[in-house]
Amino acid sequence: MGLTRVLLCMKTVKKIVRILIAVLSGAMILWYAASKIINIGSIIGIAVFGCIGACAVFWKKLSAFLKKIRQQKVWRIVTNTAAVLACGLTVYVAVILCTMAVFAAKTPSDNATLVVLGCQVNGNRPSLMLRKRIEAAYAYLQAHPQAVCVVSGGKGRLEQISEAQCMYNELTAMGIDPDRIYQENQSVNTEQNLAFSCDIIEQNGLSKELAIVTDGFHELRASRIARRQGYVCGAVSADTPFHLTANFTTREILAVTADLFKGL
């Protein structure tokens, strides 16, 4: 009787776990969809959590199928390899996320040059993410009256003005002295943002200790790029809108991975 109760209890626990996994997977899918942006981050996120949710919902059928095919040696090897790879990938993603958090929290030095990385401009107005970066830059410049900044970002195909010009316009309208702001308006990606900004820093004899303004998930890769050019980096992380976080963090994990391979 005691063993029967234990087995029933274990069965109930397993069912609850499957339900929780399915619900959490559904919540993650909604989080990715909430960004209303279709890119590699949202596609991969929705696909991964869709598969996890489906496995939880149809676990009995999936378990029976796996049990059947694993009677053959080749399929045991395939499924065991897939399980090991899945565990390894999970650990890798967890490590990258923790490292992102560490870099996002790194305090810059007091005499740092602020470098504000560009983001999409809607016409001649900042997008929501760019607005958050501008607000973070403004707060830093207000708290450090002697600091100067480089606003970095070129003009995209659908943008009426460069990202640098947009940031310059917003910061000066908020009361920041134009003489404290240098514009880098040729770059089209993070690597160019930092390379061209560093050129401006060198030409003007500014501090080579940087305070990089960008979203928290982006600080790791930005710092790696700047460090390769001989700069010391701290972070001034913008307040990323919650509904965009899952999408862009997933995309950034892929970008960090590509950057790691580039360094090999």
Buried (B, 14 or more C-beta within 10 A) or exposed (E): EEEEEEEEEEEEEEEEEBEEBBEBBBEBBEBBBBBEBEEEBBBBBBEBBBEBBEBBBEBEEEEEEEEEEBEEEEEEEEEEEEEEEEEEEEEEBEEBBEEBBEBBEBEBEEEBBBBBBBBBBEEEBBBEBBBBBBBBBBEBBEEBEEBBBBBBBBBBEEBEBBBBBBBBBBBEEEEBEEEBBBBBBBBBBBBBBBBBBBBBBEEEEBBBBBBBBBBBBBBBBBBBBBEBBEBBBBBBBBEBBEBBBBBBBBBBBEBBBEBEEEEE
